[in-house]
Amino acid sequence: MPGAMRQSTSNLELLTIYEVSKILGSSLDLQQTLREVLRALAYQLQMHRGRVYLVGEDNVLRLVAANGLSNEAAAQIEFRDGEGITGRILKTGMPAVVPNLAEEPLFLNRTGGREDLDEQVASLVGVPIKAAGVVVGVLTIDRISDEGPQGHFGSDVRFLTMVANLIGQTVRLHRTVAEERRFMMRETFRMQKELRPVAAPINDVVCTSPNMLEVMAQVHRVAPFKSTVLIRGESGTGKELIARAIHNMSPRKDAPFIRVNCAALPESLLESELFGHEKGAFTGAQKDHKGRFELASGGTLFLDEIGDISPNFQAKLLRVLQEQEFERVGGSKTIKTDVRLICATNLNLEEAVGHGKFRADLYFRINVVTIHLPPLRERRQDIGPLARHFVAKFAKDNGMALVMEDEALEVLNRCTWPGNVRELENCIERAATQSRDGIIRTESLSCSLNLCNSSVLFQYRTLGASVGGLAPSMGPGAINRVPPGRPGGPAAANAPKTPAMPAPVPEPAGAGGGAWPACASGCSAGPSPVCGAAQPVVPVPLIPLPLPEPSAPAAAAPPPSPAAAPPPAAEVPLDEPESGSLRDRLLWAMERTGWVQAKAARLLGMTTRQVSYALRKYNIEIKRF
């Protein structure tokens, strides 16, 4: 090559390197940048059919930029390690030169585009693209000649190696920026997840405990969507409040929120209430009646206590949920509806499905997004804020100044609250009505006034009885248990006028029921709720319970004669315990009631003074919590 021509080629290569460096630094779009580089090589140095391949995370070489190919066609081309000429360059990390592609057996021609060369000869020059000493891709170009294969490609290899190095640094920079961006997005999402409950509180929901904050975050996540939500939790945990919060934060917030308590209506009325009825459908149907599905169209329908509906009605409900259409009772016209369904239950639906009481297909239909509400005993950090909230609410509703002493709050913190937030609200309201100077003190609380019926209700619940509208325990140990002396109970005919109930039968943990520990203030724990504010507080008759005896069970004694009748429980002499068992009975009662003497006295049928005397007599040390 003449000297003048070599000088001209060197100057052109230097100018091209300058253009390539400017292109690589001009945009963050890597694919577009690489296409511009290939165009510059073709325009300045007649390096045609340029191709840039990059290695993916799966170690496969994929075509990312090509002259003369669309993005869709380029995306289909890839090479494995060592496959073809391009794959061999990746494997060896060394440049490759093919003087005549038509005579090269390793050439796979996957990109095509060389069929119109006629008598021309295409030569291929390929170099590895390296970054920090690691091969990250391959750069190839074609040289087209009318005079047969060229014999020397050394200058092309050197020039393309410089271009490949520039491309390698750019690829490394882009990948580093992309990884840092992904990291920042993950961190931003994590921080938003942590801060969202604080930044966007839900009206009327008071919570500071981590498990309730997670519930609030879940509410924020599911609210924007139409997905069915199943809210699960014990009675009194605030399931309806969460359902309203989901509706109020959803795009349907301006549409109706319709609530139906499925347990409050018999099956015949529930069908009419949900689907509506036509005039004359049954006796008393004097006009058309829109059902709740029709009224809630465009909004949210909240089905509370969905686990209590009958299997027959479950089949009808399933069809509406699947098809979003129904017919009124007594009608034949199909009505379309668009509702978001939120369901709630305090039952173990999985157990109900296993026993055939709840349809499996309906269970899977409603169990799309599940929100579990923790009981109040598992979110003790919220007891104080909730108590202050209810105090402020009572004061506002009644137009008075009201505060609570710290000592009273400590007593509330020791309770286990089987009725959860509802029971706490009722307890605060009772205490507020007992305060005379606008201060809720310890002596104003139900525990101090012998008005807390939690322990008594818990005893009935453990026995499987239904008290005050409370369902009996669902645990296996509570099935078919009826207190003696009641209809259906053992020895009902011979029961005395004041029957003695048997000691509570403990249930296995996790069975849905069982013996819960008593709180320090005497309120027994357990998942069965205490009657809510909608019912009056009616003291339950106190029934002395027999306590476990260390001796073997004695044979049934004959009915006592009136002359030999035992004295009343309040007059039992404490210095003559029967067979030395009073100490055991006393310890049992104190443990059962959280070492509160007033409650232990109630269980034993004694007075508080007698219990105090017995504790001193038997040198029983009172535990403090």
FENLINSUL-V942554 format. One line per field, one symbol per residue. ss: DSSP state (@ for helix, = for strand, . for the rest). A space follows every 10 residues. Layout:
# FENLINSUL-V942554
ss->???
This chain:
# FENLINSUL-V942554
ss->..@@@@@@@@ @@@@@@@@@@ @@@@.....@ @@@@@@@@@@ @@@@@..=== =====..... ======.... @@@@...==. ...@@@@@@@ @@...===.. @@@....... .......... ========== =..======= =====..... ...@@@@@@@ @@@@@@@@@@ @@@@@@@@@@ @@@@@@@@@@ @@@@@@@@@. .........@ @@@@@@@@@@ @@@.....== ==......@@ @@@@@@@@.. ......==== =@@@..@@@@ @@@@@==... ........== .@@@@....= ====.@@@.. @@@@@@@@@@ @@@.===.=. ...===...= =====...@@ @@@@.....@ @@@@@@..== ==...@@@.. @@@@@@@@@@ @@@@@@@@.. ..==.@@@@@ @@@@.....@ @@@@@@@@@@ @@@@....== .@@@...... ...@@@@@@@ @@....=..= .....@@@.. .......... .......... .......... .......=.. ...=...... .......... .......... .......... .@@@....@@ @......@@@ .@@@@@@@@@ @@....@@@@ @@@@...@@@ @@@@@@@... .....
